[in-house]
Each structure stands twice: as structure tokens, then as C-alpha cells.
Amino acid sequence: MKECKINDFLSVIKVRDEWDICIEGKLVNKDDYHLINIPPEDILDSDEFFTADLFFLCNDNLNKKYGELNFENVCNILKSWFKNGFNSCLINSGAAFPLLKKLYIAEVPLVEKIFKFEIKRRLRMGDPYGLPYLVENGYLDYLDKRTIERLKNDEFAGKEIRKAINGKKFLFRYHKFKKSVDLWKDFPNLYIDHIEIDIGFVKKMGIKPENEEGLFIEFLLSFNSYELIEKLVNFTDAELLNILCEILTELQKKLEIVETEGKELLINEHLKL
């Protein structure tokens, strides 16, 4: 085994031809982050690209330019990242923030301040990749209420943050009503997968999912407009309950039609006999 020590808490190891990142000696699951092979020095020296995310978005064939990630690449990237104070602009967000989060959870000295500072800084920068990445992956949860209130009025981040907060508020109410006694009291014998309700709801809201399989309403709403989220969060309890009742009524009718057709088919089969 070969080891490259970045600092007292962060290291890269190589076993045979495979590399892994370790925090406090524990392997970090590669599924938890996605590191792209962009040398931080290229971002520091660039007058055009101020984040690795933008560099990645605006440059094709990075593998051809830099080659695939290997042990030496990873060591150099993380050494430069650490040397520059864990600056999240120097490596792609899909690696910077998951790794900072793991260092924060491990209670690495000074990382708590750096982690929260980098979240606030990247939100205020408003870059087209970093901002939605942070909002959609729940990094607002690491900021205090006072900071979030300030960010809600920020020129760049405000709209996305208000959308995320309102989306969470709506989803809490939606899931609460979807399971409520008041909704199901008129449908005692209706047994359906709750995903059917979600599909019915997004269609009523004018959202057209490309694929209904594995549909999650949280995922769909995160990609829809600020105006739609505003409309949803302003539904009264009575309006939301009424929409869900309409959906259950429609689903019940569909099931009754299927059952009727099944009985007719069975009768016809017996007549043939």
C-alpha cells in the first residue's frame, strides 16, 4: 500500500492500481463524491474561469487534456486544495462540498468555519452550477436561520434559496395531507401505491415528467420554476386536500373500470366454453 498524506486528517492511499481518499484513516465511499481531474493551478491562473465547475462546463474533452484520475492526480489536487485553505472554487462542487462535509462531521479543527463560509460564499457568487448544487443537496441545512434570512434577500442566491425553503414547506404539508385521516375517510377500500398519487398531482400542476417510473415529487419540484413553487406553498389546507381528493376519486374510478372489464372478460370466456 502507498499513502500520500495531505494533512493530519486527510490522505490518499493506493492499493494495487486503485486509489481512495481517507479521512482520519477511514475510507471515503467513492459514491459519496465525484472528483474531476482539473488541476487547481489552472483555476488560480485563469482570468476567465473563477470556479472548477465553470471550467468543467466550458471545456470539452478534459480527459484528453489531463488524462484520467490516478493516484498522483488526486494527491496533487488535494494538496493544492488544502494549501489554498480548502477553497471550494478550486475543485468541482461535487467533490469539494461532500469532502468538506465529511471533514466537518469528523470535527476536524477549523473545518466547521471553512465549511459554512464556503457554502455562504458560493451561494452569494451565484454561479450556474455551484448555487443549484448546494440548494438541491441540502447544504442550506448547515446554516443558521439568521444567515438564511440574509441570503434570502441576496441579489444572486435569494431566489433559489426562497424556492428551496418554500419547496420544503410545501412538501411537508403535502406528505402530511397525503397520509391524513381526513383524506382517506371517503376511500376506505382504496389500496394504491402512493406513487400513483404523486403522478396524479404533478400532472394536475402541469408538470410533464419524462419518465413516471421511480418518480419522486421532491426531485421533480426541485427542477421546476420559482413561480410554480410559490403557487404550491400558497395553497390553503382546504385547497390542497381538495386536489388530493380529486386525485383519489380519479384513481378509484380507474380501478373500478379495470375490475369491470376483468369481470366482462371472465364472463365472455365462460360463454365461449
N, C-alpha and C positions, 0 to 999 in steps of 0.2 A: 504493500500500500504506500502511496505517495501523498504527502499532505502539504498544502500551501496555507499558511496561517495569515489571515487578513488582519485580525486583531485578537484580543484575548477571548472573544466570544464567537467570532465568525471565521470559518475556514472552508477550504475546498479540498476534497480528497479524491484520489484516483485509485480505483481498483481494477486491474487489468486495463481495459480501454474505456471504462465508464467513469465519469466524474459525478460528484454530488456535492451539494452545499450543506454544511453543518453549522448549527447554532448551539453553542455550549456542548459540543460533542455529539449532538443528536441530528440524524439525517433530516433534511427538509424534503418533504414529498415533492417531487418534480411536478406533480399535477396541481400543486398549490401556487405555482408561479410560472411565468413564461419569459425567460430571458432571451433577448435578441442580441446577436453579435454586432454591436455598434461600439467602437472604441470611444469612451468618454472624451478623449482628447479632441476627437473630430467635432464634438458639440462645443467644447470650450473654444476651439479655434474658428468656429463658423460664425460668419456675420449674417447668415441667412436663417439658420435653424437654431432656435433657442431651447428646444427640447429634443430628446431622443425620439419621442413619439412623432413629432413633425418630420424629423429626419427620415424615419421609417416610412411614413405616409407619402413622402415626396421623392423617395428613391427606390427604383426597381432593382431587382437582381442583387440584393445585398449579399446573398450567399456567394455570388460570383465575385463581388468586390472584396469581401472579407473572409470568405470561407465559412464552413460550418463551425458551430461552437465546439471547442475542445477544452481540455484541462487548462492549457496555458491562456487561452482567450478569457475564460471565466475568471482565472486568478487576476489577470491584468485589469479586467473590467471592475471587479470588486475592490481591488487595491486602490484604483483611481477613485472609485465611488466613495470609499472610506476616507481617503486622503482629502477629498473635497467636501467633507462633512455630511456624507450621505445625501448629497444634493439630488433630489428626485428628478431633476431635469436631465441628468447625465446618463441615466439608463431608462429603458422604457417603463411606463407606469405599471404594466402587467408583471414586472419583476420588482420594481422599487418599493411599491406600497405593500405587497404581500410580505416581502422580506423585512421591511421596517416594522410591519405589524407583528411579525414573529419575534423580532428583537425586542419590541415593546412588551409583548406578553412575557418574554423571558426576563423582563425587568433589567435589561442592560443599562448601565448608568448613562445618563444624558439623552438616551434614545426617546424617552417619553416626550421631552420638549421638542426634539427634532421631528419626531413623527407627527405631532399635532401642528407644528409650524409648517411642515411641508404640505400637509393637507390644506391648510388655510392659504398658503402661498399659491399652490397650483389651482385652487378654486378661484382665487382672485385674478390669476393670469387669464383664465377663460379660454385656454387653448382647446381646439375642437376635439381632441381625444382625451386629454387628462381630466377635464371637467366632467363629462358624462361618465367616464370610467369610475371616478371617485363617488359620484352620486349614486350610480346604479349598483355599485358593490358595497354600499353601506358604510362608507368611511365618515359620513356625517355623524354617525353614532358615537364617534370618538371625540366630538367637540361638545363643549358645554352650551347650554341654552343661550347664554349671553352672546357668545361668538356666533351662533347660528342666526340669532336675530339681526346681528350686524350684517352678516353675509347675505341675508335675505334682501337687503337693500343695495347690495353691491352691483355696480354697473354691468359686470360680466357674469358673475355667478348667481346673482339674485333670482333670475327667472327659473333656472334649472333647480335651484335649491327649494324655491317655493313649490315647484312642480313635484319634487320628490317628497316633501313634507305633506302636501295635500294628497298625493297618491297614497301615502301610508295611512293617513287619516281615513280616506275613503275605504281602503281595503280592510281596515279594522272593522268598520261598520258593515261592510258587505259580507264578510265572513261571519260576523255575529248574527246578522239577519238571516243568512243562508241556513243557519242551524237552529233558528229560533222556533219556539213552540207556536207563536202567532202565525208563522208562515205555513207550518206543516199541519195545523189542526184541521184544515179542509182537505188534506190529501193523506189520510191515514193508511191507505193501501198502495201508495205510490212508492215503488222501490227503484231508484235510479242511481247511477253514478253521478256524483256532484260535478264531475267534469262536464256533464250534459247541461247543467245549469250555467256554468261558465261560458260554454259555447253559445247558448241562447242569449246570455247577457251581452257579450261582446258584439254579437250580430245586431241586437237591438240598438246598441250605441253607434252602429255604423262602422264598426271595425271589421275588416275582412282579413282574417288570418289566412296565411298561405297554406298552412297545414294544421288541421284540427287535432291530429294525433299528438299527445303529450302537451296539449295546450295548458298554459298556466296564465291566469288572468294577471298576476303580478308582472310577469315577463312582458305580456302584450301592452299593458298600460305604461310601462317604463319607456316604450318606444313611440308613444302617441303624444299628441300636441298638448301644450300648456292649456289651451282653451278647453279641450275635452276634459282634462283633469279638474279644471275649475268648475266645469258643469257638474261633474260627478260629485265633487266634495260639497256642492251647494244643494244636492238633493235633500229634501226633508226625509225623516224616517218613514213617513206615510208614503211618499213617492217611491222610495227605494223598495219598500215592502210590496207596493202595488205592482212594480215592474217584475219582481221575483214571483209574485202570484201569477201574473200573466204567463211567465215562462213555464211554471209548473203546470198550469192549465193546458198549455200547448203540448207539453210533453205527455201529459196524461191522455189527451186526445189521440196523439200519435200511437201510443201503446194500445189504446182501445181499437184503433183501426187495424193494427197488426194482428191483434188477438182475433178480431172478427174475420179477417182474411184467412187466418190459420184455420179457424173452425169451418169456414166455407170450403177450403181446400180439402179438409178431412172428410166432409160430407160428400163432396164430389168423388173422392177416391173410393168411398164405400159404395156409391151409386154405380161406379164402373164395375165393381166386383159383382 
